[in-house]
């Protein structure tokens, strides 16, 4: 049986927040948007349909729970949820708080501009506030 290992690019672009039942919850370092990742801890999985039925249900519930917490925390106009995987094949779900007037509004965040990394103290504060809502 293969062991789950987080993709190096996901590890470099984000910081850990919490271990949920199925997923590792991570916070993207890019400070332009409140942006979370849910990474199911299953080796060799790149598509949602590759998860077994129970894991698919847990992923849906964890995604909804995290999205609701992020919306409450940020007051965002819209929460974007997506699983692209064109560059990083490891299954990961993006949960992004979007607001009118944000740098890419109303377009997509992928490929827009240059990431602006948050400092460690700001990341830690955001993590703390998010955990209070989970």
C-alpha positions in Angstrom: 0.0 0.0 0.0 1.4 3.4 -1.0 1.9 6.1 1.7 0.3 9.5 1.3 2.9 12.2 0.6 2.0 15.9 0.0 3.2 17.2 -3.3 6.3 19.4 -3.0 4.6 22.3 -4.8 1.6 22.2 -2.6 3.9 22.1 0.5 5.9 25.1 -0.8 2.8 27.2 -1.7 0.9 26.7 1.5 1.1 26.1 5.2 -0.7 23.5 7.3 -3.8 24.5 9.2 -5.4 21.2 10.5 -5.9 17.5 9.9 -9.5 16.8 9.2 -11.0 13.3 9.0 -10.0 12.8 5.4 -8.1 15.9 4.3 -5.1 18.0 5.3 -6.3 21.6 5.4 -3.8 24.1 4.2 -3.6 27.9 3.8 -2.1 29.3 0.6 0.7 31.8 1.2 -0.6 34.1 -1.5 -2.0 37.1 0.4 -4.2 38.5 -2.4 -7.1 36.2 -1.4 -8.1 34.1 1.6 -7.3 30.7 -0.1 -7.5 27.3 1.4 -6.6 23.8 0.1 -8.1 20.5 1.1 -5.8 17.6 0.2 -7.3 14.1 0.7 -4.7 12.0 2.5 -4.9 9.2 -0.1 -1.9 8.1 -2.1 -2.0 8.1 -5.9 -5.3 9.9 -6.2 -5.7 12.7 -8.8 -9.5 12.7 -9.4 -12.5 12.9 -7.0 -14.0 9.8 -8.7 -10.9 7.8 -7.8 -11.8 8.1 -4.1 -14.1 5.4 -2.7 -17.7 6.3 -2.1 -17.3 6.9 1.6 -14.3 9.2 1.0 -16.3 11.1 -1.7 -19.0 11.9 0.9 -16.4 12.9 3.5 -14.7 15.2 1.0 -18.0 16.9 0.1 -18.8 17.4 3.8 -15.3 18.7 4.6 -15.4 21.1 1.6 -18.8 22.5 2.6 -17.7 22.9 6.2 -14.4 24.7 5.3 -16.2 26.9 2.7 -18.8 28.0 5.3 -16.1 28.8 7.8 -14.2 30.8 5.3 -17.3 32.7 4.2 -18.1 33.5 7.9 -14.5 34.6 8.6 -14.1 36.8 5.5 -17.7 38.0 4.7 -16.8 37.2 1.0 -19.2 37.9 -1.8 -18.6 34.4 -3.2 -16.7 31.2 -2.3 -15.0 29.6 -5.3 -14.4 25.8 -5.0 -12.5 23.9 -7.6 -10.4 20.9 -8.3 -8.2 21.6 -11.3 -5.0 19.5 -11.1 -3.6 20.5 -14.5 -0.2 21.4 -13.0 -0.2 19.5 -9.7 -1.9 16.1 -10.3 -2.3 15.2 -6.6 -6.0 15.7 -5.8 -6.5 18.9 -4.0 -9.6 21.2 -3.7 -9.2 25.0 -3.8 -11.6 27.0 -1.5 -11.1 30.7 -2.2 -12.9 33.7 -0.7 -13.7 36.2 -3.5 -15.1 39.7 -3.0 -16.1 42.4 -5.5 -13.0 44.6 -6.0 -10.4 41.9 -5.2 -7.4 42.0 -7.6 -8.9 39.6 -10.1 -12.6 40.1 -9.7 -14.7 38.8 -11.4 -12.2 36.7 -13.3 -10.4 33.6 -12.1 -7.5 33.8 -9.7 -5.4 31.1 -11.5 -2.6 32.7 -13.6 -3.5 36.2 -12.4 -0.6 38.5 -11.5 2.2 37.6 -9.2 1.6 35.9 -5.8 2.1 38.2 -2.8 3.2 36.0 0.1 1.9 36.7 3.5 4.3 37.0 6.4 4.4 34.3 9.0 2.5 36.3 11.6 -0.3 37.2 9.3 -0.6 33.5 8.2 -0.7 32.4 11.9 -3.4 35.0 12.7 -5.6 33.8 9.8 -5.1 30.2 10.8 -6.1 30.9 14.3 -9.3 32.8 13.2 -10.2 30.0 10.8 -9.7 27.3 13.4 -12.0 29.1 15.8 -14.8 28.8 13.1 -14.2 25.1 12.2 
